[in-house]
C-alpha cells in the first residue's frame, strides 16, 4: 500500500470522506502542496499530525473542498432559471422544494432565493443548502461578501437585498431567513426526496466517473418527476437518459 493509499484509508476512517472518489492527480497535487507548506515530508507524517490537531484537520478539509463561488455565476443561466424554469415549476408547486448541494459559502442558495422572489413572496421560499465543509457553512451563515462576489448581480437586486458594511456587502436578513444550512456529504449521506429543483454546480468536475454516476443517480431519485437538476457550465451530462433525465435547457435536466 502506497503512502497516499494509507492516507486515503486513514482519512476515511477518521472523517468518513473517501478521497478515492476524487480525481487522484488533482487531489494529490493540492494536498502535497499543503503538507509541504506545513513542513511534513510525506502523507504518513501528515496523517499522524491530522489525527492529533483539530485546526490542521479543518485546514485540510478547506483545502480538500473547492470553495470558489459568486452570486449569479454564469448570469445567462440564472436568466433561464428566472424566466423559464421557475415559472414551469411553480405551475405544479407554489412552494417548490429546493436544494443547493455543495453550496460553498452561500452565494448560490442566496441567489436562488433572490431569483425566486421575482415570482413568489420570501415567506413562501425555503431552500436547503448543504456542504461537506463546516467552515464554509459558518461563512455562509455570516453572509458577508467582498464586492467582487456581486459582479453579476443585477443592480436592482443588489440595492434590494444587500447592505454595505465597510468594504463588504451583507445579505439582508429577509433573504438569509429563506435558507437552512446543513452539513452533508454527497458521497456518503442520505438524500432527502421529492425536490422540485436541485442545484449542484462546478463540483462534479472534481469527482471520478464512478462517483459522478453515484451522485447523478442519487439526484435523480431525490427529484420528483418533472423536477429539475441545474449543473455547472463545465458539467454537461452527455447521457442524461441513463439517470432518467432529459434536457430541459442548456445545463438544466428534467426528471422524466
N, C-alpha and C positions, 0 to 999 in steps of 0.2 A: 504494500500500500504506500503510495507516494505521500509526501508531506501535505500536499493540497488535499488529497483524499482523506487523510486523517483529520485535517482541519474541517472539511465538509461534515464528516461524521460527528466531530465534537460539537460543532455549531448546531447541527440538527438535534442532538441530544439536549443541548443547553437551551435552545430557543424555539425548537420546532420548525425552524426555517431550513428548507432544503436547497442549498446553494447549487446542487447538481442540476436543478431545473432552470438555472440561469445560464446564459451563454458563457462558456468557460473562459475564453480568451479575454473578453471584456471584464468579467468579474475578477479574474486573477490579476489583471493589469491594475485595476482600481485598488484592490486590497494589498497588492505588493507595494504600491506607492504609499499606502497608509502605514504598513508595518515598518517600512524603511524609514519613513519620516519620524516614527516613534522610537527608532533605534533598535528594532528587532532584526534578527538575521534570517529567520525563516518562519514558515507558517506554524510550526510546532511551538516555538517560543511565543509567538503571538497568541496562539490559542490558550496557552497556560496563563498568560497575562490577562486575557479577556475574562477567563473564568474567575479571576480574583478582583478585577477592577470594574465597577459598575459604570463609571464615567467613560472609561475606554470602550466598554461594550456599547454604550449609547453612541459614541463617535463612530464605531464600526458600523452600527445599524444605519446611521446617517449616510455613511459612505456607500454602503451596500444598496440603499434605495436611492432612486434618482428623483430629486426634488426640483424639477425645473417647471415652472408654471407661470401663467399670467392670465389676466381676465380676458374673456372673449378671444382666446387663442385661435388663430386662423378665422378671422372675423366673418368671412363669407359663409362658413359652415353654421355659424350662430344665426345668421340671417335666414338660412334654410330652416333651422330649428324653430325660429320665431314665426316665420311666415307659412311654413308648410307642415312641419312635424307636429308642433303643439296643437294647432287647430284641428288636425285629424285625430290626435289622441283625446282631445277634450270632447269630441263628439260622443265618445263611449264612456268617459270617466271625467267628471267635473273636478275631481280632486286626484289627479294622477299620482301614482306611487313611483317615486324616482330614486335612483341610487347613483351616486357619484363614487365609482370604485377607484381605489388608488388616487385619492383626492389631493394628495400632497398638502400644500399649505393653505388650501381652501379657496383659491381663486375660482376653480371650476364650479363647485356647488353654489357659491355665491352668485356666479354668473348665471347659473341655471335659474335661480330664484328671480334675478333681475329680468331675465328674458321672459319667464313665465308670468311675471307681474303685468306684462302688457295685455294678458288675456284674462286673468282672474286676480282676485284680491290676495294680498300677502297672507291674510288669515286662513286662506284655503290651501296654502302651499306648505308641504312638508317634504324635506329632502334628507335622505340618509347619505352621509358622507363617511367613507371608511379609508383607512390607510394602515399599512403594516407598522409604520414608524410613529411611536407615541410622541416624539419630539415635534414632528411636523404637525401633528394633531393639535398640540398645545399652541403652536404658532397660528394655526388656522382659527382656533377659538379666539385668539387675541385680535385677529382681523385687521392688522396694521401693515400697510404695504408701501413700498417705495413708488415713486411716480412712474417709473418705467413699467411697472406691472399693469398700469392702467392705459397703456399706449393705444390699445384697440377698443377701449370702452367709449361708446358714443357720448358726446358732450352732455346731452340732456340726462342720460343715465348717471353720468359722473356727478352732475350737480344734484341729482335727486337722492342718490344712495351712498354718497361718500362725504366725509367731513375731513377737512385739512387739520392735521396735528403736527405742527413743526414742519419737518421735511417729508412727512409721511401722510398717507391717506388712510382713514379708518372707515370700514364698512359700518353703516348705521345699524342701530340695534334692531330695527324692524326687519331688516334683511337677515341679520345674524340669527334671529329667533326662528327663522324658517328651516334652519339646518341643524341636524343632530349628528354629531361626530362620534365615531366608534372605531376601536382598533379591529382590524380584520386582515387575515392572511388569505389571499386569493387562492393559494395553492394547498391550503390545509383546512380552513374553517368552513362550516356550513354556510350555504347561501339562503337568504330569505326567498320567498316566491311571490308570484303574481305582480311583478313590476310592470309598469307601463313603459318606462324608459330606464335603460342602464347606460351610463356614460363611462367609458374607460378608454382614455386617450393617451398615446405616447408612453405606454408602459409595456405593451406586449412585445415590442421590438427587443427587449432585453431577455426574453424567455426563450428556452429551447422549443423546437417544434412540438415535442411531446407535451410540454407544459401549456403551450398555446392551445392545443387540442383540448386538453382537460378544462381549461378556463372557458373557452368558447362553448363547450358542451354544457358546462355549469351555468353560463349566462343564458343559454337557450332555455334550460329547464327553469331558470328563475324568472323568465319573462312570461307574461300571459300571451295567448295567441293574439297576434296583432301588435304586440309590444315591439319597441324599437331598441336596437343596440347602436350606439353612436361611438365610433372609434376614431383614432388619430389619423393625421394626414399621411403617415408613413405605414399605415397598418391595414390596408385594403385586404379584405378576405377574398381569396381567389376562388374558393369553392364553398360559397355560403350554404348551398343546399345540404352539404354534409352535416351541418349543425341545425338544419331546419329553418334556415333563413332565406329570404330573397331580398334583392337590392331595392331599397325604397328611394334612395338618392345617393350621391357620392359620399361614402363613409357612413351611411345610415343603412341598417339592415333590419327588416321586419320579420318577426317570427311568424311562420305560417300557421 
